[in-house]
Amino acid sequence: MSAPGHAGLAAGRWHTLTLVEQLAHVGSEVERALRAREQGLASRMEHAAVRALELFDLTVADDRWRGARRRETLRARDYFCRVCFGGDAESDAPDYLRRYFLQFAAAAGSSRR
């Protein structure tokens, strides 16, 4: 098994972040994967997607997020996988993911100020 791409976060720091902050981090990896996919950079897309999935899984494993929060995170993970690996036929699917995660980035940024 390979070392996690986010070793510091996997070591426990991830669980100190709020859900909004966690999903903002997920969104940055999702953006990297989508951009690489659009540029036809398969290897780069795969690496970014693996990092995004790692962060999705760390978020889902966080015991603070149960019920609807966990289900919503799992739905976003599933949609991301369909877009990156399933060739989702919806042409606006990448834009939908970007808008979805941009909300978390904006909220995380405003909470830091």
Phi and psi restraints in degrees (range 20) as a CNS / XPLOR table:
assign (resid 1 and name C) (resid 2 and name N)
       (resid 2 and name CA) (resid 2 and name C) 1.0 -83.7 20.0 2
assign (resid 2 and name N) (resid 2 and name CA)
       (resid 2 and name C) (resid 3 and name N) 1.0 160.4 20.0 2
assign (resid 2 and name C) (resid 3 and name N)
       (resid 3 and name CA) (resid 3 and name C) 1.0 -67.9 20.0 2
assign (resid 3 and name N) (resid 3 and name CA)
       (resid 3 and name C) (resid 4 and name N) 1.0 146.8 20.0 2
assign (resid 3 and name C) (resid 4 and name N)
       (resid 4 and name CA) (resid 4 and name C) 1.0 -64.1 20.0 2
assign (resid 4 and name N) (resid 4 and name CA)
       (resid 4 and name C) (resid 5 and name N) 1.0 146.0 20.0 2
assign (resid 4 and name C) (resid 5 and name N)
       (resid 5 and name CA) (resid 5 and name C) 1.0 -68.8 20.0 2
assign (resid 5 and name N) (resid 5 and name CA)
       (resid 5 and name C) (resid 6 and name N) 1.0 -20.8 20.0 2
assign (resid 5 and name C) (resid 6 and name N)
       (resid 6 and name CA) (resid 6 and name C) 1.0 -122.8 20.0 2
assign (resid 6 and name N) (resid 6 and name CA)
       (resid 6 and name C) (resid 7 and name N) 1.0 64.4 20.0 2
assign (resid 6 and name C) (resid 7 and name N)
       (resid 7 and name CA) (resid 7 and name C) 1.0 -57.6 20.0 2
assign (resid 7 and name N) (resid 7 and name CA)
       (resid 7 and name C) (resid 8 and name N) 1.0 -42.2 20.0 2
assign (resid 7 and name C) (resid 8 and name N)
       (resid 8 and name CA) (resid 8 and name C) 1.0 -63.8 20.0 2
assign (resid 8 and name N) (resid 8 and name CA)
       (resid 8 and name C) (resid 9 and name N) 1.0 -38.7 20.0 2
assign (resid 8 and name C) (resid 9 and name N)
       (resid 9 and name CA) (resid 9 and name C) 1.0 -71.8 20.0 2
assign (resid 9 and name N) (resid 9 and name CA)
       (resid 9 and name C) (resid 10 and name N) 1.0 -41.5 20.0 2
assign (resid 9 and name C) (resid 10 and name N)
       (resid 10 and name CA) (resid 10 and name C) 1.0 -66.2 20.0 2
assign (resid 10 and name N) (resid 10 and name CA)
       (resid 10 and name C) (resid 11 and name N) 1.0 -24.9 20.0 2
assign (resid 10 and name C) (resid 11 and name N)
       (resid 11 and name CA) (resid 11 and name C) 1.0 -74.2 20.0 2
assign (resid 11 and name N) (resid 11 and name CA)
       (resid 11 and name C) (resid 12 and name N) 1.0 -4.0 20.0 2
assign (resid 11 and name C) (resid 12 and name N)
       (resid 12 and name CA) (resid 12 and name C) 1.0 134.5 20.0 2
assign (resid 12 and name N) (resid 12 and name CA)
       (resid 12 and name C) (resid 13 and name N) 1.0 -20.8 20.0 2
assign (resid 12 and name C) (resid 13 and name N)
       (resid 13 and name CA) (resid 13 and name C) 1.0 -63.9 20.0 2
assign (resid 13 and name N) (resid 13 and name CA)
       (resid 13 and name C) (resid 14 and name N) 1.0 -28.0 20.0 2
assign (resid 13 and name C) (resid 14 and name N)
       (resid 14 and name CA) (resid 14 and name C) 1.0 -56.4 20.0 2
assign (resid 14 and name N) (resid 14 and name CA)
       (resid 14 and name C) (resid 15 and name N) 1.0 -37.3 20.0 2
assign (resid 14 and name C) (resid 15 and name N)
       (resid 15 and name CA) (resid 15 and name C) 1.0 -77.5 20.0 2
assign (resid 15 and name N) (resid 15 and name CA)
       (resid 15 and name C) (resid 16 and name N) 1.0 -1.1 20.0 2
assign (resid 15 and name C) (resid 16 and name N)
       (resid 16 and name CA) (resid 16 and name C) 1.0 -93.9 20.0 2
assign (resid 16 and name N) (resid 16 and name CA)
       (resid 16 and name C) (resid 17 and name N) 1.0 -10.1 20.0 2
assign (resid 16 and name C) (resid 17 and name N)
       (resid 17 and name CA) (resid 17 and name C) 1.0 -87.3 20.0 2
assign (resid 17 and name N) (resid 17 and name CA)
       (resid 17 and name C) (resid 18 and name N) 1.0 152.9 20.0 2
assign (resid 17 and name C) (resid 18 and name N)
       (resid 18 and name CA) (resid 18 and name C) 1.0 -74.6 20.0 2
assign (resid 18 and name N) (resid 18 and name CA)
       (resid 18 and name C) (resid 19 and name N) 1.0 166.7 20.0 2
assign (resid 18 and name C) (resid 19 and name N)
       (resid 19 and name CA) (resid 19 and name C) 1.0 -60.3 20.0 2
assign (resid 19 and name N) (resid 19 and name CA)
       (resid 19 and name C) (resid 20 and name N) 1.0 -40.7 20.0 2
assign (resid 19 and name C) (resid 20 and name N)
       (resid 20 and name CA) (resid 20 and name C) 1.0 -61.6 20.0 2
assign (resid 20 and name N) (resid 20 and name CA)
       (resid 20 and name C) (resid 21 and name N) 1.0 -43.8 20.0 2
assign (resid 20 and name C) (resid 21 and name N)
       (resid 21 and name CA) (resid 21 and name C) 1.0 -66.0 20.0 2
assign (resid 21 and name N) (resid 21 and name CA)
       (resid 21 and name C) (resid 22 and name N) 1.0 -41.5 20.0 2
assign (resid 21 and name C) (resid 22 and name N)
       (resid 22 and name CA) (resid 22 and name C) 1.0 -59.9 20.0 2
assign (resid 22 and name N) (resid 22 and name CA)
       (resid 22 and name C) (resid 23 and name N) 1.0 -47.4 20.0 2
assign (resid 22 and name C) (resid 23 and name N)
       (resid 23 and name CA) (resid 23 and name C) 1.0 -70.8 20.0 2
assign (resid 23 and name N) (resid 23 and name CA)
       (resid 23 and name C) (resid 24 and name N) 1.0 -26.2 20.0 2
assign (resid 23 and name C) (resid 24 and name N)
       (resid 24 and name CA) (resid 24 and name C) 1.0 -65.9 20.0 2
assign (resid 24 and name N) (resid 24 and name CA)
       (resid 24 and name C) (resid 25 and name N) 1.0 -40.8 20.0 2
assign (resid 24 and name C) (resid 25 and name N)
       (resid 25 and name CA) (resid 25 and name C) 1.0 -65.7 20.0 2
assign (resid 25 and name N) (resid 25 and name CA)
       (resid 25 and name C) (resid 26 and name N) 1.0 -42.7 20.0 2
assign (resid 25 and name C) (resid 26 and name N)
       (resid 26 and name CA) (resid 26 and name C) 1.0 -57.4 20.0 2
assign (resid 26 and name N) (resid 26 and name CA)
       (resid 26 and name C) (resid 27 and name N) 1.0 -45.0 20.0 2
assign (resid 26 and name C) (resid 27 and name N)
       (resid 27 and name CA) (resid 27 and name C) 1.0 -60.8 20.0 2
assign (resid 27 and name N) (resid 27 and name CA)
       (resid 27 and name C) (resid 28 and name N) 1.0 -34.1 20.0 2
assign (resid 27 and name C) (resid 28 and name N)
       (resid 28 and name CA) (resid 28 and name C) 1.0 -67.0 20.0 2
assign (resid 28 and name N) (resid 28 and name CA)
       (resid 28 and name C) (resid 29 and name N) 1.0 -37.5 20.0 2
assign (resid 28 and name C) (resid 29 and name N)
       (resid 29 and name CA) (resid 29 and name C) 1.0 -72.5 20.0 2
assign (resid 29 and name N) (resid 29 and name CA)
       (resid 29 and name C) (resid 30 and name N) 1.0 -36.6 20.0 2
assign (resid 29 and name C) (resid 30 and name N)
       (resid 30 and name CA) (resid 30 and name C) 1.0 -60.1 20.0 2
assign (resid 30 and name N) (resid 30 and name CA)
       (resid 30 and name C) (resid 31 and name N) 1.0 -44.7 20.0 2
assign (resid 30 and name C) (resid 31 and name N)
       (resid 31 and name CA) (resid 31 and name C) 1.0 -60.5 20.0 2
assign (resid 31 and name N) (resid 31 and name CA)
       (resid 31 and name C) (resid 32 and name N) 1.0 -43.6 20.0 2
assign (resid 31 and name C) (resid 32 and name N)
       (resid 32 and name CA) (resid 32 and name C) 1.0 -60.5 20.0 2
assign (resid 32 and name N) (resid 32 and name CA)
       (resid 32 and name C) (resid 33 and name N) 1.0 -43.0 20.0 2
assign (resid 32 and name C) (resid 33 and name N)
       (resid 33 and name CA) (resid 33 and name C) 1.0 -65.2 20.0 2
assign (resid 33 and name N) (resid 33 and name CA)
       (resid 33 and name C) (resid 34 and name N) 1.0 -43.8 20.0 2
assign (resid 33 and name C) (resid 34 and name N)
       (resid 34 and name CA) (resid 34 and name C) 1.0 -64.3 20.0 2
assign (resid 34 and name N) (resid 34 and name CA)
       (resid 34 and name C) (resid 35 and name N) 1.0 -43.1 20.0 2
assign (resid 34 and name C) (resid 35 and name N)
       (resid 35 and name CA) (resid 35 and name C) 1.0 -62.9 20.0 2
assign (resid 35 and name N) (resid 35 and name CA)
       (resid 35 and name C) (resid 36 and name N) 1.0 -43.9 20.0 2
assign (resid 35 and name C) (resid 36 and name N)
       (resid 36 and name CA) (resid 36 and name C) 1.0 -65.0 20.0 2
assign (resid 36 and name N) (resid 36 and name CA)
       (resid 36 and name C) (resid 37 and name N) 1.0 -38.9 20.0 2
assign (resid 36 and name C) (resid 37 and name N)
       (resid 37 and name CA) (resid 37 and name C) 1.0 -61.0 20.0 2
assign (resid 37 and name N) (resid 37 and name CA)
       (resid 37 and name C) (resid 38 and name N) 1.0 -44.7 20.0 2
assign (resid 37 and name C) (resid 38 and name N)
       (resid 38 and name CA) (resid 38 and name C) 1.0 -66.2 20.0 2
assign (resid 38 and name N) (resid 38 and name CA)
       (resid 38 and name C) (resid 39 and name N) 1.0 -29.9 20.0 2
assign (resid 38 and name C) (resid 39 and name N)
       (resid 39 and name CA) (resid 39 and name C) 1.0 -86.9 20.0 2
assign (resid 39 and name N) (resid 39 and name CA)
       (resid 39 and name C) (resid 40 and name N) 1.0 -0.9 20.0 2
assign (resid 39 and name C) (resid 40 and name N)
       (resid 40 and name CA) (resid 40 and name C) 1.0 74.2 20.0 2
assign (resid 40 and name N) (resid 40 and name CA)
       (resid 40 and name C) (resid 41 and name N) 1.0 23.1 20.0 2
assign (resid 40 and name C) (resid 41 and name N)
       (resid 41 and name CA) (resid 41 and name C) 1.0 -97.2 20.0 2
assign (resid 41 and name N) (resid 41 and name CA)
       (resid 41 and name C) (resid 42 and name N) 1.0 81.8 20.0 2
assign (resid 41 and name C) (resid 42 and name N)
       (resid 42 and name CA) (resid 42 and name C) 1.0 -59.1 20.0 2
assign (resid 42 and name N) (resid 42 and name CA)
       (resid 42 and name C) (resid 43 and name N) 1.0 -44.6 20.0 2
assign (resid 42 and name C) (resid 43 and name N)
       (resid 43 and name CA) (resid 43 and name C) 1.0 -64.7 20.0 2
assign (resid 43 and name N) (resid 43 and name CA)
       (resid 43 and name C) (resid 44 and name N) 1.0 -44.0 20.0 2
assign (resid 43 and name C) (resid 44 and name N)
       (resid 44 and name CA) (resid 44 and name C) 1.0 -65.4 20.0 2
assign (resid 44 and name N) (resid 44 and name CA)
       (resid 44 and name C) (resid 45 and name N) 1.0 -39.1 20.0 2
assign (resid 44 and name C) (resid 45 and name N)
       (resid 45 and name CA) (resid 45 and name C) 1.0 -62.8 20.0 2
assign (resid 45 and name N) (resid 45 and name CA)
       (resid 45 and name C) (resid 46 and name N) 1.0 -44.3 20.0 2
assign (resid 45 and name C) (resid 46 and name N)
       (resid 46 and name CA) (resid 46 and name C) 1.0 -62.2 20.0 2
assign (resid 46 and name N) (resid 46 and name CA)
       (resid 46 and name C) (resid 47 and name N) 1.0 -43.8 20.0 2
assign (resid 46 and name C) (resid 47 and name N)
       (resid 47 and name CA) (resid 47 and name C) 1.0 -63.3 20.0 2
assign (resid 47 and name N) (resid 47 and name CA)
       (resid 47 and name C) (resid 48 and name N) 1.0 -44.6 20.0 2
assign (resid 47 and name C) (resid 48 and name N)
       (resid 48 and name CA) (resid 48 and name C) 1.0 -65.6 20.0 2
assign (resid 48 and name N) (resid 48 and name CA)
       (resid 48 and name C) (resid 49 and name N) 1.0 -38.6 20.0 2
assign (resid 48 and name C) (resid 49 and name N)
       (resid 49 and name CA) (resid 49 and name C) 1.0 -64.7 20.0 2
assign (resid 49 and name N) (resid 49 and name CA)
       (resid 49 and name C) (resid 50 and name N) 1.0 -40.5 20.0 2
assign (resid 49 and name C) (resid 50 and name N)
       (resid 50 and name CA) (resid 50 and name C) 1.0 -62.4 20.0 2
assign (resid 50 and name N) (resid 50 and name CA)
       (resid 50 and name C) (resid 51 and name N) 1.0 -42.6 20.0 2
assign (resid 50 and name C) (resid 51 and name N)
       (resid 51 and name CA) (resid 51 and name C) 1.0 -64.6 20.0 2
assign (resid 51 and name N) (resid 51 and name CA)
       (resid 51 and name C) (resid 52 and name N) 1.0 -40.8 20.0 2
assign (resid 51 and name C) (resid 52 and name N)
       (resid 52 and name CA) (resid 52 and name C) 1.0 -62.6 20.0 2
assign (resid 52 and name N) (resid 52 and name CA)
       (resid 52 and name C) (resid 53 and name N) 1.0 -44.5 20.0 2
assign (resid 52 and name C) (resid 53 and name N)
       (resid 53 and name CA) (resid 53 and name C) 1.0 -64.2 20.0 2
assign (resid 53 and name N) (resid 53 and name CA)
       (resid 53 and name C) (resid 54 and name N) 1.0 -35.6 20.0 2
assign (resid 53 and name C) (resid 54 and name N)
       (resid 54 and name CA) (resid 54 and name C) 1.0 -61.0 20.0 2
assign (resid 54 and name N) (resid 54 and name CA)
       (resid 54 and name C) (resid 55 and name N) 1.0 -44.2 20.0 2
assign (resid 54 and name C) (resid 55 and name N)
       (resid 55 and name CA) (resid 55 and name C) 1.0 -69.9 20.0 2
assign (resid 55 and name N) (resid 55 and name CA)
       (resid 55 and name C) (resid 56 and name N) 1.0 -38.4 20.0 2
assign (resid 55 and name C) (resid 56 and name N)
       (resid 56 and name CA) (resid 56 and name C) 1.0 -56.5 20.0 2
assign (resid 56 and name N) (resid 56 and name CA)
       (resid 56 and name C) (resid 57 and name N) 1.0 -47.0 20.0 2
assign (resid 56 and name C) (resid 57 and name N)
       (resid 57 and name CA) (resid 57 and name C) 1.0 -66.7 20.0 2
assign (resid 57 and name N) (resid 57 and name CA)
       (resid 57 and name C) (resid 58 and name N) 1.0 -37.3 20.0 2
assign (resid 57 and name C) (resid 58 and name N)
       (resid 58 and name CA) (resid 58 and name C) 1.0 -63.4 20.0 2
assign (resid 58 and name N) (resid 58 and name CA)
       (resid 58 and name C) (resid 59 and name N) 1.0 -37.7 20.0 2
assign (resid 58 and name C) (resid 59 and name N)
       (resid 59 and name CA) (resid 59 and name C) 1.0 -67.1 20.0 2
assign (resid 59 and name N) (resid 59 and name CA)
       (resid 59 and name C) (resid 60 and name N) 1.0 -45.9 20.0 2
assign (resid 59 and name C) (resid 60 and name N)
       (resid 60 and name CA) (resid 60 and name C) 1.0 -64.3 20.0 2
assign (resid 60 and name N) (resid 60 and name CA)
       (resid 60 and name C) (resid 61 and name N) 1.0 -33.2 20.0 2
assign (resid 60 and name C) (resid 61 and name N)
       (resid 61 and name CA) (resid 61 and name C) 1.0 -76.8 20.0 2
assign (resid 61 and name N) (resid 61 and name CA)
       (resid 61 and name C) (resid 62 and name N) 1.0 -12.2 20.0 2
assign (resid 61 and name C) (resid 62 and name N)
       (resid 62 and name CA) (resid 62 and name C) 1.0 -70.7 20.0 2
assign (resid 62 and name N) (resid 62 and name CA)
       (resid 62 and name C) (resid 63 and name N) 1.0 116.1 20.0 2
assign (resid 62 and name C) (resid 63 and name N)
       (resid 63 and name CA) (resid 63 and name C) 1.0 -64.7 20.0 2
assign (resid 63 and name N) (resid 63 and name CA)
       (resid 63 and name C) (resid 64 and name N) 1.0 -14.1 20.0 2
assign (resid 63 and name C) (resid 64 and name N)
       (resid 64 and name CA) (resid 64 and name C) 1.0 -71.0 20.0 2
assign (resid 64 and name N) (resid 64 and name CA)
       (resid 64 and name C) (resid 65 and name N) 1.0 -24.1 20.0 2
assign (resid 64 and name C) (resid 65 and name N)
       (resid 65 and name CA) (resid 65 and name C) 1.0 -106.0 20.0 2
assign (resid 65 and name N) (resid 65 and name CA)
       (resid 65 and name C) (resid 66 and name N) 1.0 102.4 20.0 2
assign (resid 65 and name C) (resid 66 and name N)
       (resid 66 and name CA) (resid 66 and name C) 1.0 -122.0 20.0 2
assign (resid 66 and name N) (resid 66 and name CA)
       (resid 66 and name C) (resid 67 and name N) 1.0 172.3 20.0 2
assign (resid 66 and name C) (resid 67 and name N)
       (resid 67 and name CA) (resid 67 and name C) 1.0 60.4 20.0 2
assign (resid 67 and name N) (resid 67 and name CA)
       (resid 67 and name C) (resid 68 and name N) 1.0 -127.8 20.0 2
assign (resid 67 and name C) (resid 68 and name N)
       (resid 68 and name CA) (resid 68 and name C) 1.0 -61.7 20.0 2
assign (resid 68 and name N) (resid 68 and name CA)
       (resid 68 and name C) (resid 69 and name N) 1.0 -36.7 20.0 2
assign (resid 68 and name C) (resid 69 and name N)
       (resid 69 and name CA) (resid 69 and name C) 1.0 -63.9 20.0 2
assign (resid 69 and name N) (resid 69 and name CA)
       (resid 69 and name C) (resid 70 and name N) 1.0 -44.2 20.0 2
assign (resid 69 and name C) (resid 70 and name N)
       (resid 70 and name CA) (resid 70 and name C) 1.0 -67.4 20.0 2
assign (resid 70 and name N) (resid 70 and name CA)
       (resid 70 and name C) (resid 71 and name N) 1.0 -42.7 20.0 2
assign (resid 70 and name C) (resid 71 and name N)
       (resid 71 and name CA) (resid 71 and name C) 1.0 -61.7 20.0 2
assign (resid 71 and name N) (resid 71 and name CA)
       (resid 71 and name C) (resid 72 and name N) 1.0 -42.0 20.0 2
assign (resid 71 and name C) (resid 72 and name N)
       (resid 72 and name CA) (resid 72 and name C) 1.0 -63.3 20.0 2
assign (resid 72 and name N) (resid 72 and name CA)
       (resid 72 and name C) (resid 73 and name N) 1.0 -41.1 20.0 2
assign (resid 72 and name C) (resid 73 and name N)
       (resid 73 and name CA) (resid 73 and name C) 1.0 -64.6 20.0 2
assign (resid 73 and name N) (resid 73 and name CA)
       (resid 73 and name C) (resid 74 and name N) 1.0 -41.0 20.0 2
assign (resid 73 and name C) (resid 74 and name N)
       (resid 74 and name CA) (resid 74 and name C) 1.0 -66.7 20.0 2
assign (resid 74 and name N) (resid 74 and name CA)
       (resid 74 and name C) (resid 75 and name N) 1.0 -36.0 20.0 2
assign (resid 74 and name C) (resid 75 and name N)
       (resid 75 and name CA) (resid 75 and name C) 1.0 -64.5 20.0 2
assign (resid 75 and name N) (resid 75 and name CA)
       (resid 75 and name C) (resid 76 and name N) 1.0 -42.8 20.0 2
assign (resid 75 and name C) (resid 76 and name N)
       (resid 76 and name CA) (resid 76 and name C) 1.0 -63.5 20.0 2
assign (resid 76 and name N) (resid 76 and name CA)
       (resid 76 and name C) (resid 77 and name N) 1.0 -39.9 20.0 2
assign (resid 76 and name C) (resid 77 and name N)
       (resid 77 and name CA) (resid 77 and name C) 1.0 -61.9 20.0 2
assign (resid 77 and name N) (resid 77 and name CA)
       (resid 77 and name C) (resid 78 and name N) 1.0 -46.2 20.0 2
assign (resid 77 and name C) (resid 78 and name N)
       (resid 78 and name CA) (resid 78 and name C) 1.0 -61.6 20.0 2
assign (resid 78 and name N) (resid 78 and name CA)
       (resid 78 and name C) (resid 79 and name N) 1.0 -43.8 20.0 2
assign (resid 78 and name C) (resid 79 and name N)
       (resid 79 and name CA) (resid 79 and name C) 1.0 -63.8 20.0 2
assign (resid 79 and name N) (resid 79 and name CA)
       (resid 79 and name C) (resid 80 and name N) 1.0 -42.7 20.0 2
assign (resid 79 and name C) (resid 80 and name N)
       (resid 80 and name CA) (resid 80 and name C) 1.0 -58.6 20.0 2
assign (resid 80 and name N) (resid 80 and name CA)
       (resid 80 and name C) (resid 81 and name N) 1.0 -45.4 20.0 2
assign (resid 80 and name C) (resid 81 and name N)
       (resid 81 and name CA) (resid 81 and name C) 1.0 -62.4 20.0 2
assign (resid 81 and name N) (resid 81 and name CA)
       (resid 81 and name C) (resid 82 and name N) 1.0 -41.4 20.0 2
assign (resid 81 and name C) (resid 82 and name N)
       (resid 82 and name CA) (resid 82 and name C) 1.0 -63.9 20.0 2
assign (resid 82 and name N) (resid 82 and name CA)
       (resid 82 and name C) (resid 83 and name N) 1.0 -38.2 20.0 2
assign (resid 82 and name C) (resid 83 and name N)
       (resid 83 and name CA) (resid 83 and name C) 1.0 -69.7 20.0 2
assign (resid 83 and name N) (resid 83 and name CA)
       (resid 83 and name C) (resid 84 and name N) 1.0 -46.7 20.0 2
assign (resid 83 and name C) (resid 84 and name N)
       (resid 84 and name CA) (resid 84 and name C) 1.0 -77.7 20.0 2
assign (resid 84 and name N) (resid 84 and name CA)
       (resid 84 and name C) (resid 85 and name N) 1.0 -39.2 20.0 2
assign (resid 84 and name C) (resid 85 and name N)
       (resid 85 and name CA) (resid 85 and name C) 1.0 -113.1 20.0 2
assign (resid 85 and name N) (resid 85 and name CA)
       (resid 85 and name C) (resid 86 and name N) 1.0 -20.1 20.0 2
assign (resid 85 and name C) (resid 86 and name N)
       (resid 86 and name CA) (resid 86 and name C) 1.0 -100.5 20.0 2
assign (resid 86 and name N) (resid 86 and name CA)
       (resid 86 and name C) (resid 87 and name N) 1.0 -1.3 20.0 2
assign (resid 86 and name C) (resid 87 and name N)
       (resid 87 and name CA) (resid 87 and name C) 1.0 62.4 20.0 2
assign (resid 87 and name N) (resid 87 and name CA)
       (resid 87 and name C) (resid 88 and name N) 1.0 45.3 20.0 2
assign (resid 87 and name C) (resid 88 and name N)
       (resid 88 and name CA) (resid 88 and name C) 1.0 -46.1 20.0 2
assign (resid 88 and name N) (resid 88 and name CA)
       (resid 88 and name C) (resid 89 and name N) 1.0 124.8 20.0 2
assign (resid 88 and name C) (resid 89 and name N)
       (resid 89 and name CA) (resid 89 and name C) 1.0 -71.9 20.0 2
assign (resid 89 and name N) (resid 89 and name CA)
       (resid 89 and name C) (resid 90 and name N) 1.0 -17.1 20.0 2
assign (resid 89 and name C) (resid 90 and name N)
       (resid 90 and name CA) (resid 90 and name C) 1.0 -69.2 20.0 2
assign (resid 90 and name N) (resid 90 and name CA)
       (resid 90 and name C) (resid 91 and name N) 1.0 119.4 20.0 2
assign (resid 90 and name C) (resid 91 and name N)
       (resid 91 and name CA) (resid 91 and name C) 1.0 -69.1 20.0 2
assign (resid 91 and name N) (resid 91 and name CA)
       (resid 91 and name C) (resid 92 and name N) 1.0 -22.7 20.0 2
assign (resid 91 and name C) (resid 92 and name N)
       (resid 92 and name CA) (resid 92 and name C) 1.0 -95.2 20.0 2
assign (resid 92 and name N) (resid 92 and name CA)
       (resid 92 and name C) (resid 93 and name N) 1.0 6.1 20.0 2
assign (resid 92 and name C) (resid 93 and name N)
       (resid 93 and name CA) (resid 93 and name C) 1.0 -59.1 20.0 2
assign (resid 93 and name N) (resid 93 and name CA)
       (resid 93 and name C) (resid 94 and name N) 1.0 -45.8 20.0 2
assign (resid 93 and name C) (resid 94 and name N)
       (resid 94 and name CA) (resid 94 and name C) 1.0 -61.9 20.0 2
assign (resid 94 and name N) (resid 94 and name CA)
       (resid 94 and name C) (resid 95 and name N) 1.0 -38.6 20.0 2
assign (resid 94 and name C) (resid 95 and name N)
       (resid 95 and name CA) (resid 95 and name C) 1.0 -65.7 20.0 2
assign (resid 95 and name N) (resid 95 and name CA)
       (resid 95 and name C) (resid 96 and name N) 1.0 -36.5 20.0 2
assign (resid 95 and name C) (resid 96 and name N)
       (resid 96 and name CA) (resid 96 and name C) 1.0 -61.8 20.0 2
assign (resid 96 and name N) (resid 96 and name CA)
       (resid 96 and name C) (resid 97 and name N) 1.0 -46.1 20.0 2
assign (resid 96 and name C) (resid 97 and name N)
       (resid 97 and name CA) (resid 97 and name C) 1.0 -61.4 20.0 2
assign (resid 97 and name N) (resid 97 and name CA)
       (resid 97 and name C) (resid 98 and name N) 1.0 -41.9 20.0 2
assign (resid 97 and name C) (resid 98 and name N)
       (resid 98 and name CA) (resid 98 and name C) 1.0 -61.1 20.0 2
assign (resid 98 and name N) (resid 98 and name CA)
       (resid 98 and name C) (resid 99 and name N) 1.0 -46.3 20.0 2
assign (resid 98 and name C) (resid 99 and name N)
       (resid 99 and name CA) (resid 99 and name C) 1.0 -63.8 20.0 2
assign (resid 99 and name N) (resid 99 and name CA)
       (resid 99 and name C) (resid 100 and name N) 1.0 -40.4 20.0 2
assign (resid 99 and name C) (resid 100 and name N)
       (resid 100 and name CA) (resid 100 and name C) 1.0 -59.5 20.0 2
assign (resid 100 and name N) (resid 100 and name CA)
       (resid 100 and name C) (resid 101 and name N) 1.0 -50.9 20.0 2
assign (resid 100 and name C) (resid 101 and name N)
       (resid 101 and name CA) (resid 101 and name C) 1.0 -78.1 20.0 2
assign (resid 101 and name N) (resid 101 and name CA)
       (resid 101 and name C) (resid 102 and name N) 1.0 -24.1 20.0 2
assign (resid 101 and name C) (resid 102 and name N)
       (resid 102 and name CA) (resid 102 and name C) 1.0 -61.0 20.0 2
assign (resid 102 and name N) (resid 102 and name CA)
       (resid 102 and name C) (resid 103 and name N) 1.0 -34.5 20.0 2
assign (resid 102 and name C) (resid 103 and name N)
       (resid 103 and name CA) (resid 103 and name C) 1.0 -59.9 20.0 2
assign (resid 103 and name N) (resid 103 and name CA)
       (resid 103 and name C) (resid 104 and name N) 1.0 -39.6 20.0 2
assign (resid 103 and name C) (resid 104 and name N)
       (resid 104 and name CA) (resid 104 and name C) 1.0 -71.1 20.0 2
assign (resid 104 and name N) (resid 104 and name CA)
       (resid 104 and name C) (resid 105 and name N) 1.0 -38.8 20.0 2
assign (resid 104 and name C) (resid 105 and name N)
       (resid 105 and name CA) (resid 105 and name C) 1.0 -63.0 20.0 2
assign (resid 105 and name N) (resid 105 and name CA)
       (resid 105 and name C) (resid 106 and name N) 1.0 -43.7 20.0 2
assign (resid 105 and name C) (resid 106 and name N)
       (resid 106 and name CA) (resid 106 and name C) 1.0 -65.2 20.0 2
assign (resid 106 and name N) (resid 106 and name CA)
       (resid 106 and name C) (resid 107 and name N) 1.0 -43.2 20.0 2
assign (resid 106 and name C) (resid 107 and name N)
       (resid 107 and name CA) (resid 107 and name C) 1.0 -66.3 20.0 2
assign (resid 107 and name N) (resid 107 and name CA)
       (resid 107 and name C) (resid 108 and name N) 1.0 -40.8 20.0 2
assign (resid 107 and name C) (resid 108 and name N)
       (resid 108 and name CA) (resid 108 and name C) 1.0 -65.6 20.0 2
assign (resid 108 and name N) (resid 108 and name CA)
       (resid 108 and name C) (resid 109 and name N) 1.0 -39.7 20.0 2
assign (resid 108 and name C) (resid 109 and name N)
       (resid 109 and name CA) (resid 109 and name C) 1.0 -65.5 20.0 2
assign (resid 109 and name N) (resid 109 and name CA)
       (resid 109 and name C) (resid 110 and name N) 1.0 -41.0 20.0 2
assign (resid 109 and name C) (resid 110 and name N)
       (resid 110 and name CA) (resid 110 and name C) 1.0 -72.8 20.0 2
assign (resid 110 and name N) (resid 110 and name CA)
       (resid 110 and name C) (resid 111 and name N) 1.0 -27.1 20.0 2
assign (resid 110 and name C) (resid 111 and name N)
       (resid 111 and name CA) (resid 111 and name C) 1.0 -76.4 20.0 2
assign (resid 111 and name N) (resid 111 and name CA)
       (resid 111 and name C) (resid 112 and name N) 1.0 -21.4 20.0 2
assign (resid 111 and name C) (resid 112 and name N)
       (resid 112 and name CA) (resid 112 and name C) 1.0 -78.0 20.0 2
assign (resid 112 and name N) (resid 112 and name CA)
       (resid 112 and name C) (resid 113 and name N) 1.0 -20.2 20.0 2
